[in-house]
């Protein structure tokens, strides 16, 4: 079960602050890290980001 400490949940669309042109989809949240896949290229390697590194 996910804790309520996370701001985003699986399936949310977010953007990386340093590269806002790429749309990301939150796949899961574990130990304060968001694992996000690229919405336009799901085969691309996913990113592991902290909450401070993403925005919606």
N, CA, C and O atoms as a Maestro MAE file, in Angstrom:
{
 s_m_m2io_version
 :::
 2.0.0
}

f_m_ct {
 s_m_title
 :::
 protein
 m_atom[224] {
  # First column is atom index #
  i_m_mmod_type
  r_m_x_coord
  r_m_y_coord
  r_m_z_coord
  i_m_residue_number
  s_m_chain_name
  s_m_pdb_residue_name
  s_m_pdb_atom_name
  i_m_atomic_number
  :::
  1 25 0.835 -1.190 0.000 1 A "UNK " " N  " 7
  2 3 0.000 0.000 0.000 1 A "UNK " " CA " 6
  3 2 0.875 1.247 0.000 1 A "UNK " " C  " 6
  4 15 1.862 1.322 0.732 1 A "UNK " " O  " 8
  5 25 0.510 2.219 -0.820 2 A "UNK " " N  " 7
  6 3 1.293 3.444 -0.914 2 A "UNK " " CA " 6
  7 2 0.953 4.375 0.244 2 A "UNK " " C  " 6
  8 15 -0.191 4.453 0.690 2 A "UNK " " O  " 8
  9 25 1.975 5.075 0.714 3 A "UNK " " N  " 7
  10 3 1.774 6.047 1.780 3 A "UNK " " CA " 6
  11 2 1.201 7.335 1.211 3 A "UNK " " C  " 6
  12 15 1.297 7.586 0.010 3 A "UNK " " O  " 8
  13 25 0.611 8.142 2.067 4 A "UNK " " N  " 7
  14 3 0.057 9.414 1.630 4 A "UNK " " CA " 6
  15 2 1.115 10.508 1.584 4 A "UNK " " C  " 6
  16 15 0.776 11.669 1.353 4 A "UNK " " O  " 8
  17 25 2.381 10.177 1.796 5 A "UNK " " N  " 7
  18 3 3.439 11.169 1.729 5 A "UNK " " CA " 6
  19 2 3.772 11.564 0.300 5 A "UNK " " C  " 6
  20 15 4.402 12.598 0.077 5 A "UNK " " O  " 8
  21 25 3.358 10.756 -0.673 6 A "UNK " " N  " 7
  22 3 3.661 11.079 -2.059 6 A "UNK " " CA " 6
  23 2 2.604 12.004 -2.655 6 A "UNK " " C  " 6
  24 15 1.415 11.903 -2.351 6 A "UNK " " O  " 8
  25 25 3.072 12.902 -3.508 7 A "UNK " " N  " 7
  26 3 2.218 13.896 -4.143 7 A "UNK " " CA " 6
  27 2 1.533 13.342 -5.384 7 A "UNK " " C  " 6
  28 15 0.410 13.732 -5.705 7 A "UNK " " O  " 8
  29 25 2.205 12.439 -6.079 8 A "UNK " " N  " 7
  30 3 1.684 11.872 -7.321 8 A "UNK " " CA " 6
  31 2 1.435 10.376 -7.144 8 A "UNK " " C  " 6
  32 15 2.088 9.719 -6.333 8 A "UNK " " O  " 8
  33 25 0.493 9.852 -7.904 9 A "UNK " " N  " 7
  34 3 0.172 8.423 -7.836 9 A "UNK " " CA " 6
  35 2 0.415 7.788 -9.204 9 A "UNK " " C  " 6
  36 15 0.556 8.489 -10.206 9 A "UNK " " O  " 8
  37 25 0.462 6.480 -9.238 10 A "UNK " " N  " 7
  38 3 0.675 5.755 -10.488 10 A "UNK " " CA " 6
  39 2 -0.359 6.165 -11.525 10 A "UNK " " C  " 6
  40 15 -1.557 6.209 -11.243 10 A "UNK " " O  " 8
  41 25 0.119 6.463 -12.724 11 A "UNK " " N  " 7
  42 3 -0.758 6.881 -13.808 11 A "UNK " " CA " 6
  43 2 -0.811 8.382 -14.008 11 A "UNK " " C  " 6
  44 15 -1.295 8.841 -15.043 11 A "UNK " " O  " 8
  45 25 -0.329 9.165 -13.049 12 A "UNK " " N  " 7
  46 3 -0.319 10.624 -13.184 12 A "UNK " " CA " 6
  47 2 0.655 11.050 -14.276 12 A "UNK " " C  " 6
  48 15 1.711 10.442 -14.450 12 A "UNK " " O  " 8
  49 25 0.294 12.093 -15.004 13 A "UNK " " N  " 7
  50 3 1.160 12.689 -16.011 13 A "UNK " " CA " 6
  51 2 1.965 13.791 -15.332 13 A "UNK " " C  " 6
  52 15 1.397 14.680 -14.698 13 A "UNK " " O  " 8
  53 25 3.283 13.731 -15.465 14 A "UNK " " N  " 7
  54 3 4.166 14.726 -14.859 14 A "UNK " " CA " 6
  55 2 5.240 15.125 -15.867 14 A "UNK " " C  " 6
  56 15 5.355 14.532 -16.940 14 A "UNK " " O  " 8
  57 25 6.013 16.127 -15.509 15 A "UNK " " N  " 7
  58 3 7.090 16.619 -16.357 15 A "UNK " " CA " 6
  59 2 8.338 16.793 -15.514 15 A "UNK " " C  " 6
  60 15 8.256 17.186 -14.350 15 A "UNK " " O  " 8
  61 25 9.483 16.504 -16.090 16 A "UNK " " N  " 7
  62 3 10.747 16.706 -15.402 16 A "UNK " " CA " 6
  63 2 11.066 18.203 -15.453 16 A "UNK " " C  " 6
  64 15 10.960 18.814 -16.517 16 A "UNK " " O  " 8
  65 25 11.449 18.793 -14.341 17 A "UNK " " N  " 7
  66 3 11.703 20.229 -14.278 17 A "UNK " " CA " 6
  67 2 12.812 20.634 -15.253 17 A "UNK " " C  " 6
  68 15 12.691 21.663 -15.917 17 A "UNK " " O  " 8
  69 25 13.872 19.860 -15.350 18 A "UNK " " N  " 7
  70 3 14.981 20.217 -16.243 18 A "UNK " " CA " 6
  71 2 14.686 19.947 -17.714 18 A "UNK " " C  " 6
  72 15 15.419 20.424 -18.581 18 A "UNK " " O  " 8
  73 25 13.624 19.189 -18.017 19 A "UNK " " N  " 7
  74 3 13.245 18.902 -19.396 19 A "UNK " " CA " 6
  75 2 11.719 18.836 -19.501 19 A "UNK " " C  " 6
  76 15 11.155 17.756 -19.675 19 A "UNK " " O  " 8
  77 25 11.052 19.987 -19.396 20 A "UNK " " N  " 7
  78 3 9.581 19.976 -19.376 20 A "UNK " " CA " 6
  79 2 8.921 19.592 -20.698 20 A "UNK " " C  " 6
  80 15 7.702 19.430 -20.747 20 A "UNK " " O  " 8
  81 25 9.691 19.444 -21.760 21 A "UNK " " N  " 7
  82 3 9.114 19.061 -23.052 21 A "UNK " " CA " 6
  83 2 8.721 17.584 -23.096 21 A "UNK " " C  " 6
  84 15 7.874 17.197 -23.902 21 A "UNK " " O  " 8
  85 25 9.316 16.765 -22.251 22 A "UNK " " N  " 7
  86 3 9.021 15.332 -22.244 22 A "UNK " " CA " 6
  87 2 7.940 15.005 -21.225 22 A "UNK " " C  " 6
  88 15 8.083 15.273 -20.032 22 A "UNK " " O  " 8
  89 25 6.862 14.421 -21.720 23 A "UNK " " N  " 7
  90 3 5.767 14.014 -20.844 23 A "UNK " " CA " 6
  91 2 6.103 12.661 -20.228 23 A "UNK " " C  " 6
  92 15 6.496 11.730 -20.930 23 A "UNK " " O  " 8
  93 25 5.944 12.560 -18.908 24 A "UNK " " N  " 7
  94 3 6.245 11.327 -18.190 24 A "UNK " " CA " 6
  95 2 4.985 10.788 -17.529 24 A "UNK " " C  " 6
  96 15 4.074 11.548 -17.202 24 A "UNK " " O  " 8
  97 25 4.939 9.495 -17.337 25 A "UNK " " N  " 7
  98 3 3.844 8.842 -16.621 25 A "UNK " " CA " 6
  99 2 4.442 8.163 -15.395 25 A "UNK " " C  " 6
  100 15 5.378 7.371 -15.508 25 A "UNK " " O  " 8
  101 25 3.897 8.475 -14.228 26 A "UNK " " N  " 7
  102 3 4.376 7.842 -13.002 26 A "UNK " " CA " 6
  103 2 3.984 6.371 -13.039 26 A "UNK " " C  " 6
  104 15 2.809 6.039 -13.198 26 A "UNK " " O  " 8
  105 25 4.958 5.502 -12.896 27 A "UNK " " N  " 7
  106 3 4.696 4.059 -12.895 27 A "UNK " " CA " 6
  107 2 4.520 3.549 -11.473 27 A "UNK " " C  " 6
  108 15 3.608 2.774 -11.188 27 A "UNK " " O  " 8
  109 25 5.411 3.995 -10.576 28 A "UNK " " N  " 7
  110 3 5.287 3.596 -9.177 28 A "UNK " " CA " 6
  111 2 6.068 4.544 -8.291 28 A "UNK " " C  " 6
  112 15 6.895 5.319 -8.772 28 A "UNK " " O  " 8
  113 25 5.803 4.481 -7.003 29 A "UNK " " N  " 7
  114 3 6.459 5.314 -6.003 29 A "UNK " " CA " 6
  115 2 6.967 4.405 -4.895 29 A "UNK " " C  " 6
  116 15 6.180 3.725 -4.237 29 A "UNK " " O  " 8
  117 25 8.284 4.391 -4.686 30 A "UNK " " N  " 7
  118 3 8.885 3.534 -3.668 30 A "UNK " " CA " 6
  119 2 10.019 4.297 -2.986 30 A "UNK " " C  " 6
  120 15 10.891 4.857 -3.650 30 A "UNK " " O  " 8
  121 25 9.999 4.311 -1.662 31 A "UNK " " N  " 7
  122 3 11.074 4.920 -0.869 31 A "UNK " " CA " 6
  123 2 11.411 6.337 -1.321 31 A "UNK " " C  " 6
  124 15 12.580 6.681 -1.500 31 A "UNK " " O  " 8
  125 25 10.390 7.146 -1.500 32 A "UNK " " N  " 7
  126 3 10.515 8.565 -1.882 32 A "UNK " " CA " 6
  127 2 11.062 8.782 -3.284 32 A "UNK " " C  " 6
  128 15 11.519 9.878 -3.605 32 A "UNK " " O  " 8
  129 25 11.021 7.762 -4.115 33 A "UNK " " N  " 7
  130 3 11.472 7.881 -5.503 33 A "UNK " " CA " 6
  131 2 10.314 7.528 -6.433 33 A "UNK " " C  " 6
  132 15 9.628 6.522 -6.249 33 A "UNK " " O  " 8
  133 25 10.115 8.384 -7.438 34 A "UNK " " N  " 7
  134 3 9.100 8.144 -8.458 34 A "UNK " " CA " 6
  135 2 9.770 7.493 -9.663 34 A "UNK " " C  " 6
  136 15 10.766 7.999 -10.180 34 A "UNK " " O  " 8
  137 25 9.224 6.387 -10.097 35 A "UNK " " N  " 7
  138 3 9.718 5.705 -11.294 35 A "UNK " " CA " 6
  139 2 8.765 6.082 -12.425 35 A "UNK " " C  " 6
  140 15 7.586 5.729 -12.406 35 A "UNK " " O  " 8
  141 25 9.293 6.802 -13.405 36 A "UNK " " N  " 7
  142 3 8.464 7.353 -14.476 36 A "UNK " " CA " 6
  143 2 8.916 6.839 -15.830 36 A "UNK " " C  " 6
  144 15 10.111 6.709 -16.097 36 A "UNK " " O  " 8
  145 25 7.935 6.549 -16.682 37 A "UNK " " N  " 7
  146 3 8.253 6.152 -18.049 37 A "UNK " " CA " 6
  147 2 7.849 7.293 -18.981 37 A "UNK " " C  " 6
  148 15 6.999 8.118 -18.646 37 A "UNK " " O  " 8
  149 25 8.467 7.319 -20.143 38 A "UNK " " N  " 7
  150 3 8.167 8.354 -21.119 38 A "UNK " " CA " 6
  151 2 6.837 8.036 -21.797 38 A "UNK " " C  " 6
  152 15 6.640 6.926 -22.292 38 A "UNK " " O  " 8
  153 25 5.931 9.004 -21.819 39 A "UNK " " N  " 7
  154 3 4.604 8.787 -22.387 39 A "UNK " " CA " 6
  155 2 4.675 8.533 -23.888 39 A "UNK " " C  " 6
  156 15 3.919 7.717 -24.414 39 A "UNK " " O  " 8
  157 25 5.571 9.221 -24.578 40 A "UNK " " N  " 7
  158 3 5.669 9.098 -26.034 40 A "UNK " " CA " 6
  159 2 6.551 7.946 -26.495 40 A "UNK " " C  " 6
  160 15 6.511 7.561 -27.663 40 A "UNK " " O  " 8
  161 25 7.349 7.393 -25.581 41 A "UNK " " N  " 7
  162 3 8.274 6.311 -25.934 41 A "UNK " " CA " 6
  163 2 8.377 5.325 -24.765 41 A "UNK " " C  " 6
  164 15 9.376 5.326 -24.046 41 A "UNK " " O  " 8
  165 25 7.357 4.486 -24.568 42 A "UNK " " N  " 7
  166 3 7.337 3.588 -23.409 42 A "UNK " " CA " 6
  167 2 8.467 2.562 -23.374 42 A "UNK " " C  " 6
  168 15 8.734 1.983 -22.321 42 A "UNK " " O  " 8
  169 25 9.130 2.327 -24.499 43 A "UNK " " N  " 7
  170 3 10.246 1.377 -24.537 43 A "UNK " " CA " 6
  171 2 11.546 1.999 -24.019 43 A "UNK " " C  " 6
  172 15 12.498 1.284 -23.705 43 A "UNK " " O  " 8
  173 25 11.581 3.310 -23.933 44 A "UNK " " N  " 7
  174 3 12.768 4.012 -23.447 44 A "UNK " " CA " 6
  175 2 12.963 3.720 -21.964 44 A "UNK " " C  " 6
  176 15 11.996 3.506 -21.233 44 A "UNK " " O  " 8
  177 25 14.214 3.713 -21.526 45 A "UNK " " N  " 7
  178 3 14.528 3.428 -20.131 45 A "UNK " " CA " 6
  179 2 13.825 4.438 -19.220 45 A "UNK " " C  " 6
  180 15 13.851 5.641 -19.480 45 A "UNK " " O  " 8
  181 25 13.201 3.941 -18.155 46 A "UNK " " N  " 7
  182 3 12.472 4.831 -17.256 46 A "UNK " " CA " 6
  183 2 13.417 5.652 -16.390 46 A "UNK " " C  " 6
  184 15 14.593 5.322 -16.234 46 A "UNK " " O  " 8
  185 25 12.877 6.722 -15.834 47 A "UNK " " N  " 7
  186 3 13.640 7.612 -14.966 47 A "UNK " " CA " 6
  187 2 13.252 7.375 -13.519 47 A "UNK " " C  " 6
  188 15 12.098 7.072 -13.219 47 A "UNK " " O  " 8
  189 25 14.212 7.513 -12.630 48 A "UNK " " N  " 7
  190 3 13.975 7.465 -11.191 48 A "UNK " " CA " 6
  191 2 14.206 8.882 -10.671 48 A "UNK " " C  " 6
  192 15 15.331 9.381 -10.698 48 A "UNK " " O  " 8
  193 25 13.144 9.525 -10.201 49 A "UNK " " N  " 7
  194 3 13.206 10.938 -9.839 49 A "UNK " " CA " 6
  195 2 12.663 11.192 -8.438 49 A "UNK " " C  " 6
  196 15 11.758 10.502 -7.969 49 A "UNK " " O  " 8
  197 25 13.231 12.189 -7.788 50 A "UNK " " N  " 7
  198 3 12.679 12.649 -6.514 50 A "UNK " " CA " 6
  199 2 11.539 13.621 -6.799 50 A "UNK " " C  " 6
  200 15 11.464 14.187 -7.889 50 A "UNK " " O  " 8
  201 25 10.656 13.817 -5.829 51 A "UNK " " N  " 7
  202 3 9.511 14.703 -5.998 51 A "UNK " " CA " 6
  203 2 9.945 16.116 -6.398 51 A "UNK " " C  " 6
  204 15 9.265 16.767 -7.191 51 A "UNK " " O  " 8
  205 25 11.046 16.585 -5.868 52 A "UNK " " N  " 7
  206 3 11.510 17.951 -6.168 52 A "UNK " " CA " 6
  207 2 11.975 18.099 -7.619 52 A "UNK " " C  " 6
  208 15 12.174 19.220 -8.089 52 A "UNK " " O  " 8
  209 25 12.150 16.985 -8.332 53 A "UNK " " N  " 7
  210 3 12.621 17.022 -9.709 53 A "UNK " " CA " 6
  211 2 11.488 16.990 -10.743 53 A "UNK " " C  " 6
  212 15 11.742 17.089 -11.943 53 A "UNK " " O  " 8
  213 25 10.245 16.854 -10.282 54 A "UNK " " N  " 7
  214 3 9.119 16.768 -11.210 54 A "UNK " " CA " 6
  215 2 8.034 17.780 -10.861 54 A "UNK " " C  " 6
  216 15 7.951 18.276 -9.737 54 A "UNK " " O  " 8
  217 25 7.203 18.072 -11.867 55 A "UNK " " N  " 7
  218 3 6.062 18.977 -11.698 55 A "UNK " " CA " 6
  219 2 4.917 18.438 -12.539 55 A "UNK " " C  " 6
  220 15 5.117 17.595 -13.414 55 A "UNK " " O  " 8
  221 25 3.719 18.931 -12.267 56 A "UNK " " N  " 7
  222 3 2.583 18.487 -13.096 56 A "UNK " " CA " 6
  223 2 2.010 19.619 -13.880 56 A "UNK " " C  " 6
  224 15 1.051 19.429 -14.629 56 A "UNK " " O  " 8
  :::
 }
 m_bond[223] {
  # First column is bond index #
  i_m_from
  i_m_to
  i_m_order
  :::
  1 1 2 1
  2 2 3 1
  3 3 4 2
  4 3 5 1
  5 5 6 1
  6 6 7 1
  7 7 8 2
  8 7 9 1
  9 9 10 1
  10 10 11 1
  11 11 12 2
  12 11 13 1
  13 13 14 1
  14 14 15 1
  15 15 16 2
  16 15 17 1
  17 17 18 1
  18 18 19 1
  19 19 20 2
  20 19 21 1
  21 21 22 1
  22 22 23 1
  23 23 24 2
  24 23 25 1
  25 25 26 1
  26 26 27 1
  27 27 28 2
  28 27 29 1
  29 29 30 1
  30 30 31 1
  31 31 32 2
  32 31 33 1
  33 33 34 1
  34 34 35 1
  35 35 36 2
  36 35 37 1
  37 37 38 1
  38 38 39 1
  39 39 40 2
  40 39 41 1
  41 41 42 1
  42 42 43 1
  43 43 44 2
  44 43 45 1
  45 45 46 1
  46 46 47 1
  47 47 48 2
  48 47 49 1
  49 49 50 1
  50 50 51 1
  51 51 52 2
  52 51 53 1
  53 53 54 1
  54 54 55 1
  55 55 56 2
  56 55 57 1
  57 57 58 1
  58 58 59 1
  59 59 60 2
  60 59 61 1
  61 61 62 1
  62 62 63 1
  63 63 64 2
  64 63 65 1
  65 65 66 1
  66 66 67 1
  67 67 68 2
  68 67 69 1
  69 69 70 1
  70 70 71 1
  71 71 72 2
  72 71 73 1
  73 73 74 1
  74 74 75 1
  75 75 76 2
  76 75 77 1
  77 77 78 1
  78 78 79 1
  79 79 80 2
  80 79 81 1
  81 81 82 1
  82 82 83 1
  83 83 84 2
  84 83 85 1
  85 85 86 1
  86 86 87 1
  87 87 88 2
  88 87 89 1
  89 89 90 1
  90 90 91 1
  91 91 92 2
  92 91 93 1
  93 93 94 1
  94 94 95 1
  95 95 96 2
  96 95 97 1
  97 97 98 1
  98 98 99 1
  99 99 100 2
  100 99 101 1
  101 101 102 1
  102 102 103 1
  103 103 104 2
  104 103 105 1
  105 105 106 1
  106 106 107 1
  107 107 108 2
  108 107 109 1
  109 109 110 1
  110 110 111 1
  111 111 112 2
  112 111 113 1
  113 113 114 1
  114 114 115 1
  115 115 116 2
  116 115 117 1
  117 117 118 1
  118 118 119 1
  119 119 120 2
  120 119 121 1
  121 121 122 1
  122 122 123 1
  123 123 124 2
  124 123 125 1
  125 125 126 1
  126 126 127 1
  127 127 128 2
  128 127 129 1
  129 129 130 1
  130 130 131 1
  131 131 132 2
  132 131 133 1
  133 133 134 1
  134 134 135 1
  135 135 136 2
  136 135 137 1
  137 137 138 1
  138 138 139 1
  139 139 140 2
  140 139 141 1
  141 141 142 1
  142 142 143 1
  143 143 144 2
  144 143 145 1
  145 145 146 1
  146 146 147 1
  147 147 148 2
  148 147 149 1
  149 149 150 1
  150 150 151 1
  151 151 152 2
  152 151 153 1
  153 153 154 1
  154 154 155 1
  155 155 156 2
  156 155 157 1
  157 157 158 1
  158 158 159 1
  159 159 160 2
  160 159 161 1
  161 161 162 1
  162 162 163 1
  163 163 164 2
  164 163 165 1
  165 165 166 1
  166 166 167 1
  167 167 168 2
  168 167 169 1
  169 169 170 1
  170 170 171 1
  171 171 172 2
  172 171 173 1
  173 173 174 1
  174 174 175 1
  175 175 176 2
  176 175 177 1
  177 177 178 1
  178 178 179 1
  179 179 180 2
  180 179 181 1
  181 181 182 1
  182 182 183 1
  183 183 184 2
  184 183 185 1
  185 185 186 1
  186 186 187 1
  187 187 188 2
  188 187 189 1
  189 189 190 1
  190 190 191 1
  191 191 192 2
  192 191 193 1
  193 193 194 1
  194 194 195 1
  195 195 196 2
  196 195 197 1
  197 197 198 1
  198 198 199 1
  199 199 200 2
  200 199 201 1
  201 201 202 1
  202 202 203 1
  203 203 204 2
  204 203 205 1
  205 205 206 1
  206 206 207 1
  207 207 208 2
  208 207 209 1
  209 209 210 1
  210 210 211 1
  211 211 212 2
  212 211 213 1
  213 213 214 1
  214 214 215 1
  215 215 216 2
  216 215 217 1
  217 217 218 1
  218 218 219 1
  219 219 220 2
  220 219 221 1
  221 221 222 1
  222 222 223 1
  223 223 224 2
  :::
 }
}
